[in-house]
Amino acid sequence: MSSSHPALALDPEETVHWSAHPRLLLVVPDTVVGAILVVAGLAAVFVPELGEPFLPREITPWLGVLVLLGITLPAWTYLTVVNTVFVITDRALYAKRGVLRRRVDRIRHTRVQNSSFSQGYREKLFDYGTVSVDTAGVSTAIRFHDIENPGTVRERIDTYAAEAGDDGIPGSVEQWNAVLEEVRALRTAVESR
């Protein structure tokens, strides 16, 4: 795995374990709508007679704006997809978004409290979906949307979060319950004297 990522300023010691963009197929619906708008705009400009039953002839040349909108819509969606990056390193989760402005959300593995993934019927059929990560003590959450193999990505996040949690308080819940019982017994003995 690499220790850098071109879209993010990572620490030199930080290692990238997974990186992805949302599925590029997200552009397809806007491309279809854009093509329809381009055809409608060109038809309005070059064959204004087609619009006569519905629109005044003076308005139809202005519908050429639909061509610009039809080109801009899929182009903007494409730029949004390629400028969105999701990264898992050995230290944290990152979600970078933005075409004109950039926003980077970061959650350390030690802050991960819950994770989940969701898939609709179409997403399940094509094995993509959304992974959501909730944090402990912070209102920030990260969503890796429209990614391939969301179940595998969620397992990876849970594994890193569990490993990061191991650096905290030593011992298991059972061991700490045993310590609690001992402290209670000592307290009872001291108070009874």
Sequence and secondary structure as in RCSB ss.txt:
>XXXX:A:sequence
MSSSHPALALDPEETVHWSAHPRLLLVVPDTVVGAILVVAGLAAVFVPELGEPFLPREITPWLGVLVLLGITLPA
WTYLTVVNTVFVITDRALYAKRGVLRRRVDRIRHTRVQNSSFSQGYREKLFDYGTVSVDTAGVSTAIRFHDIENP
GTVRERIDTYAAEAGDDGIPGSVEQWNAVLEEVRALRTAVESR
>XXXX:A:secstr
  S BTTB   TT  EEEEE   GGGHHHHHHHHHHHHHHHHHHHH GGGGTTTS TTTGGGGGHHHHHHHHHHH
HHHHHHHT EEEEESSEEEEEE SSS EEEEEEGGGEEEEEEE  HHHHHHTEEEEEEEESS S  EEEEEEE H
HHHHHHHHHHHHHHHTTSS S HHHHHHHHHHHHHHHHHHHT 
